[in-house]
Amino acid sequence: MKFHLAINLERMNDTTSMTEVRDHTIEMVKMADRAGFEIVWAAEHHALEMTIAPNPFQLMTWWADHTENIGVGCGVANAAYWHPIKLAGEAALVDVLSGGRLELGLGSGAYQREFDRMHPGLAQKDSHHFMQEMLPLVRELWKGDVEHNGEKWQFPKSTSCPKPLQDKVPMWVAARSPITFDYAVANDCNVMCWPLTMPMSEAEKYKGQLDDSIAKAGGWDGTFALMRHTAVYDNEDDRTRVLSAVRSALGRFGNLMMKKGDVINGFPEVVPLEELEGNVRVDPAMLEENLALGSPEQVIAKLKAYEALGVDAFIYYASMGLDMETQKRSMTLFINEVMPEFA
């Protein structure tokens, strides 16, 4: 099983300086590169301090400039917020500047709050149509001139400038529904999924949907990656810090998903934990069981279960409102004590 890192420029309040956030983030990325992580993922979000990522391609270029081998990926760019020519060119430029390390992920967005600001009138549930039109079009623009008269975009003959260095850029789709798994497999894309705080059965459901899609398509040679909030600890103090941080972050995440609170100057208010349900339930015992939290031995056992399920790559999601020093201790334990079990 391969390992990836997902990390955000993240502030939970304005007492943390952006220079601290910047320096911590690049240190974590360099740790992952030295340890042999395969890819580091940048998200795309707007007007949110807990995920500061208005342009994932800027983050990827920055990370590539400070690393040697790790792939740089957007996990994921929201197709509805981009013009195809611009996205193709920005992504290809990352590939050129990184020496051929681009991993391009596309998705349909998460928060209606963002759509209301970035693409007014578009419902999140309908945004997959933009992704499905965008993905093959980007590939065509990378090949050369193409004229497009689609449902979402129309433009005269044009091409991507520059073109990627890689002959075949790895393409990724963030999938949760059967229709998206079908689309990813049919279009020769890798798949990433995120079961949020749901139990192992949610991961099993995604793997079942992927298998169904592969059967329909008659085969697939892609990578199945699964993301979980991850923290490794070897003492009670760090365990308490992790669970407290995850619960607080989920309170803010619940605000965005359930539209139960306000966002003040980019900081989502924390929804009272007793009001959270579904994907953002916060019972500590449930979180410790479902997420990749625990001692090195506990986390190894969880990852072995994902490996047995058929997960090709595990995405270590580091950003959860946890203080920076505890994040680094977790990453060090993961590198030194967990990863060797999967060498």
C-alpha positions as CSV (number, residue, x, y, z in Angstrom):
1,M,0.0,0.0,0.0
2,K,1.3,3.5,-0.9
3,F,0.9,6.6,1.3
4,H,-0.2,10.1,0.4
5,L,-0.5,13.2,2.5
6,A,-3.4,15.7,2.5
7,I,-2.7,18.9,4.3
8,N,-4.3,22.4,4.3
9,L,-3.1,25.8,5.2
10,E,-5.3,25.9,8.2
11,R,-6.3,28.4,10.9
12,M,-8.9,27.8,13.5
13,N,-8.8,31.4,14.9
14,D,-6.9,34.6,14.2
15,T,-4.4,34.2,17.0
16,T,-2.3,31.9,14.7
17,S,-0.2,33.8,12.2
18,M,-0.2,33.0,8.5
19,T,3.6,32.7,8.6
20,E,3.4,30.0,11.3
21,V,0.8,28.2,9.2
22,R,3.0,28.5,6.0
23,D,6.1,27.2,7.7
24,H,4.4,24.3,9.4
25,T,2.7,23.2,6.2
26,I,5.9,23.1,4.1
27,E,7.7,21.3,6.9
28,M,5.1,18.6,6.9
29,V,5.3,18.3,3.1
30,K,9.1,18.0,3.3
31,M,8.8,15.3,6.0
32,A,6.4,13.3,3.6
33,D,8.8,13.7,0.7
34,R,11.8,12.5,2.7
35,A,9.8,9.5,4.0
36,G,8.7,8.3,0.6
37,F,5.1,9.4,0.5
38,E,3.9,9.1,-3.1
39,I,1.7,12.2,-3.4
40,V,0.8,15.3,-1.4
41,W,-2.7,16.7,-2.0
42,A,-3.9,20.3,-2.0
43,A,-7.6,21.1,-1.8
44,E,-9.6,24.0,-3.4
45,H,-11.7,26.1,-1.1
46,H,-12.7,29.7,-0.9
47,A,-13.3,32.2,1.9
48,L,-12.6,29.6,4.6
49,E,-9.7,30.0,7.1
50,M,-9.8,26.3,8.0
51,T,-8.9,25.4,4.4
52,I,-6.9,28.2,2.8
53,A,-6.6,27.1,-0.8
54,P,-8.0,29.6,-3.3
55,N,-5.8,28.1,-6.0
56,P,-4.5,24.5,-5.5
57,F,-2.0,24.9,-8.4
58,Q,-0.2,27.7,-6.5
59,L,0.2,25.4,-3.5
60,M,1.4,22.5,-5.7
61,T,4.0,24.7,-7.4
62,W,5.2,25.9,-4.0
63,W,5.5,22.3,-2.6
64,A,7.2,21.1,-5.7
65,D,9.9,23.7,-5.4
66,H,10.7,22.5,-1.8
67,T,10.7,18.7,-2.5
68,E,12.5,16.2,-4.7
69,N,10.3,13.2,-5.5
70,I,6.8,13.5,-4.2
71,G,3.9,13.9,-6.6
72,V,1.9,17.1,-6.3
73,G,-1.8,16.8,-6.7
74,C,-5.0,18.8,-6.4
75,G,-7.5,16.9,-4.3
76,V,-9.6,18.3,-5.8
77,A,-10.1,21.2,-8.1
78,N,-13.8,22.1,-8.4
79,A,-14.6,22.0,-12.1
80,A,-17.5,24.4,-11.8
81,Y,-15.2,27.2,-10.7
82,W,-12.8,27.0,-13.7
83,H,-12.7,27.6,-17.4
84,P,-11.3,24.5,-19.2
85,I,-8.6,26.4,-21.0
86,K,-7.4,28.1,-17.8
87,L,-7.5,24.9,-15.8
88,A,-5.6,22.9,-18.5
89,G,-2.9,25.6,-18.7
90,E,-2.5,26.0,-14.9
91,A,-2.3,22.3,-14.4
92,A,0.2,21.8,-17.2
93,L,2.4,24.6,-15.9
94,V,2.6,22.7,-12.6
95,D,3.8,19.7,-14.5
96,V,6.5,21.6,-16.3
97,L,7.7,23.5,-13.1
98,S,7.7,20.3,-11.0
99,G,9.5,18.2,-13.5
100,G,6.6,16.0,-14.4
101,R,5.0,15.4,-10.9
102,L,1.5,16.6,-11.6
103,E,-1.5,14.5,-10.4
104,L,-4.8,16.2,-11.5
105,G,-7.8,15.6,-9.4
106,L,-11.3,16.9,-10.3
107,G,-14.4,16.9,-8.3
108,S,-17.8,18.5,-7.7
109,G,-17.3,20.5,-4.5
110,A,-18.6,20.0,-1.0
111,Y,-20.2,23.1,0.4
112,Q,-23.3,24.9,-0.9
113,R,-22.0,28.0,0.8
114,E,-19.1,28.1,-1.6
115,F,-21.3,27.6,-4.6
116,D,-23.5,30.5,-3.5
117,R,-20.5,32.8,-3.7
118,M,-18.4,31.2,-6.5
119,H,-21.1,30.0,-8.9
120,P,-24.4,31.6,-7.7
121,G,-27.5,29.6,-8.7
122,L,-25.7,26.3,-9.0
123,A,-26.7,23.5,-6.6
124,Q,-23.9,21.4,-5.3
125,K,-25.8,18.2,-6.3
126,D,-25.8,19.3,-9.9
127,S,-22.1,20.3,-10.1
128,H,-21.0,16.8,-11.3
129,H,-22.1,17.8,-14.8
130,F,-19.3,20.4,-14.9
131,M,-16.7,17.8,-13.9
132,Q,-17.9,15.3,-16.4
133,E,-17.6,17.8,-19.3
134,M,-14.3,19.2,-18.0
135,L,-12.2,16.1,-17.6
136,P,-12.1,14.8,-21.2
137,L,-11.9,18.3,-22.5
138,V,-8.7,19.0,-20.5
139,R,-7.1,15.9,-22.1
140,E,-8.0,17.2,-25.5
141,L,-6.6,20.6,-24.8
142,W,-3.3,19.0,-23.7
143,K,-3.1,17.2,-27.1
144,G,-3.6,20.3,-29.3
145,D,-6.2,22.6,-30.8
146,V,-9.8,21.7,-30.1
147,E,-13.1,23.6,-30.7
148,H,-15.7,23.0,-28.0
149,N,-19.5,23.5,-28.1
150,G,-20.6,21.8,-24.9
151,E,-23.4,22.4,-22.5
152,K,-21.3,24.2,-19.9
153,W,-18.6,25.8,-22.1
154,Q,-18.2,26.9,-25.7
155,F,-15.1,28.3,-27.3
156,P,-13.4,28.4,-30.7
157,K,-10.3,26.4,-31.6
158,S,-7.8,26.6,-28.8
159,T,-5.1,24.6,-27.0
160,S,-3.4,24.4,-23.6
161,C,-0.2,26.4,-23.3
162,P,2.0,25.0,-22.0
163,K,1.5,21.2,-22.5
164,P,2.4,18.8,-19.7
165,L,5.8,17.1,-19.6
166,Q,4.2,13.7,-18.9
167,D,2.8,11.8,-21.8
168,K,-0.1,10.7,-19.7
169,V,-0.9,12.9,-16.6
170,P,-2.5,10.8,-13.9
171,M,-6.1,11.9,-13.5
172,W,-8.2,11.5,-10.3
173,V,-11.9,11.7,-9.5
174,A,-13.3,12.2,-6.0
175,A,-16.1,9.6,-5.9
176,R,-18.9,8.8,-3.4
177,S,-21.9,8.0,-5.6
178,P,-22.2,5.0,-8.0
179,I,-22.6,7.4,-11.0
180,T,-19.2,9.0,-10.2
181,F,-17.5,5.7,-9.8
182,D,-18.9,4.7,-13.2
183,Y,-17.6,7.9,-14.7
184,A,-14.1,7.5,-13.2
185,V,-13.6,3.9,-14.3
186,A,-15.1,4.5,-17.8
187,N,-12.7,7.5,-18.3
188,D,-9.5,5.7,-17.1
189,C,-9.2,7.8,-13.9
190,N,-7.9,6.9,-10.5
191,V,-10.4,7.2,-7.7
192,M,-10.1,8.8,-4.3
193,C,-12.8,8.5,-1.6
194,W,-13.3,9.9,1.9
195,P,-15.7,8.1,4.3
196,L,-15.7,11.2,6.6
197,T,-16.3,9.9,10.1
198,M,-18.4,6.9,9.0
199,P,-17.4,3.3,10.0
200,M,-15.5,0.7,8.0
201,S,-18.7,-0.3,6.3
202,E,-18.7,3.0,4.4
203,A,-15.3,2.2,3.0
204,E,-16.6,-1.3,2.1
205,K,-19.6,0.3,0.3
206,Y,-17.2,2.4,-1.8
207,K,-15.1,-0.6,-2.7
208,G,-18.3,-2.4,-3.7
209,Q,-19.4,0.5,-5.9
210,L,-15.9,0.5,-7.5
211,D,-16.0,-3.2,-8.2
212,D,-19.5,-2.8,-9.8
213,S,-18.2,-0.1,-12.0
214,I,-15.2,-2.2,-13.0
215,A,-17.5,-5.0,-13.9
216,K,-19.6,-2.8,-16.1
217,A,-16.5,-1.4,-17.9
218,G,-14.9,-4.8,-18.4
219,G,-11.8,-3.8,-16.5
220,W,-9.8,-1.0,-15.0
221,D,-6.1,-0.3,-14.3
222,G,-6.4,2.5,-11.8
223,T,-5.6,3.3,-8.2
224,F,-8.1,3.2,-5.4
225,A,-7.1,5.7,-2.7
226,L,-8.9,6.2,0.6
227,M,-8.6,9.2,2.9
228,R,-9.0,9.4,6.7
229,H,-8.2,11.9,9.4
230,T,-5.0,10.5,10.9
231,A,-3.2,10.9,14.1
232,V,-0.7,8.6,15.8
233,Y,0.0,9.0,19.5
234,D,1.8,7.2,22.3
235,N,0.7,9.1,25.4
236,E,-2.6,10.1,26.9
237,D,-1.9,13.9,26.6
238,D,-1.6,13.7,22.8
239,R,-4.6,11.4,22.6
240,T,-6.7,14.0,24.5
241,R,-5.4,16.8,22.2
242,V,-6.3,14.8,19.1
243,L,-9.8,13.9,20.1
244,S,-10.5,17.5,21.3
245,A,-9.2,19.0,18.0
246,V,-11.1,16.5,15.8
247,R,-14.3,17.2,17.6
248,S,-13.9,21.0,17.4
249,A,-13.0,20.8,13.7
250,L,-16.0,18.6,13.0
251,G,-18.2,21.2,14.8
252,R,-17.0,23.7,12.2
253,F,-17.3,21.2,9.3
254,G,-20.8,20.4,10.5
255,N,-21.6,24.1,10.3
256,L,-20.7,24.1,6.6
257,M,-22.3,20.8,5.7
258,M,-25.5,21.3,7.7
259,K,-25.7,25.1,7.3
260,K,-26.4,25.4,11.1
261,G,-24.0,28.3,11.9
262,D,-22.4,31.5,10.5
263,V,-19.0,32.1,9.1
264,I,-17.3,35.2,10.6
265,N,-14.3,36.6,8.6
266,G,-13.7,33.2,7.2
267,F,-14.0,31.3,10.5
268,P,-17.0,28.9,10.8
269,E,-18.7,29.0,14.1
270,V,-18.6,25.7,16.0
271,V,-22.0,24.0,15.9
272,P,-23.0,22.6,19.3
273,L,-21.7,19.0,19.3
274,E,-25.0,17.6,20.4
275,E,-26.6,18.9,17.2
276,L,-24.2,17.0,14.9
277,E,-25.3,13.8,13.2
278,G,-24.7,11.6,10.2
279,N,-21.3,12.2,8.6
280,V,-20.1,14.6,11.3
281,R,-21.0,12.7,14.5
282,V,-18.5,13.4,17.2
283,D,-18.7,10.7,19.8
284,P,-15.1,10.2,21.0
285,A,-15.2,6.4,21.1
286,M,-16.7,6.3,17.6
287,L,-14.1,8.7,16.2
288,E,-11.3,6.7,17.7
289,E,-12.7,3.5,16.2
290,N,-13.6,4.9,12.7
291,L,-10.7,7.3,12.0
292,A,-7.0,6.4,11.7
293,L,-6.4,7.5,15.2
294,G,-4.5,5.6,17.9
295,S,-1.2,4.1,18.9
296,P,1.1,2.9,16.2
297,E,-0.2,-0.6,16.7
298,Q,-3.8,0.4,16.4
299,V,-3.2,2.5,13.3
300,I,-1.2,-0.4,11.7
301,A,-4.2,-2.7,12.3
302,K,-6.6,-0.3,10.7
303,L,-4.4,0.2,7.7
304,K,-4.0,-3.6,7.3
305,A,-7.8,-3.8,7.1
306,Y,-7.9,-1.2,4.4
307,E,-5.2,-3.0,2.5
308,A,-7.1,-6.3,2.8
309,L,-10.2,-4.5,1.4
310,G,-8.3,-3.5,-1.7
311,V,-7.2,0.1,-0.9
312,D,-4.1,0.8,-3.1
313,A,-3.1,4.1,-1.4
314,F,-4.0,5.5,2.0
315,I,-4.3,9.3,2.3
316,Y,-3.1,10.6,5.7
317,Y,-5.3,13.6,6.3
318,A,-3.3,15.7,8.7
319,S,-5.4,18.9,8.9
320,M,-8.0,18.7,11.8
321,G,-7.3,21.8,13.9
322,L,-4.6,20.0,15.8
323,D,-1.7,22.1,17.2
324,M,1.4,22.0,15.0
325,E,3.7,20.3,17.4
326,T,1.3,17.4,18.0
327,Q,0.8,17.1,14.2
328,K,4.6,16.7,13.8
329,R,4.8,14.2,16.5
330,S,2.1,12.2,14.9
331,M,3.7,12.4,11.5
332,T,7.1,11.2,13.0
333,L,5.4,8.2,14.6
334,F,3.6,7.4,11.4
335,I,6.9,7.5,9.4
336,N,9.0,5.7,11.9
337,E,6.6,3.0,13.3
338,V,3.7,2.6,10.9
339,M,5.1,2.9,7.4
340,P,7.8,0.2,7.8
341,E,5.0,-2.4,8.3
342,F,4.0,-1.7,4.7
343,A,7.4,-1.5,3.1
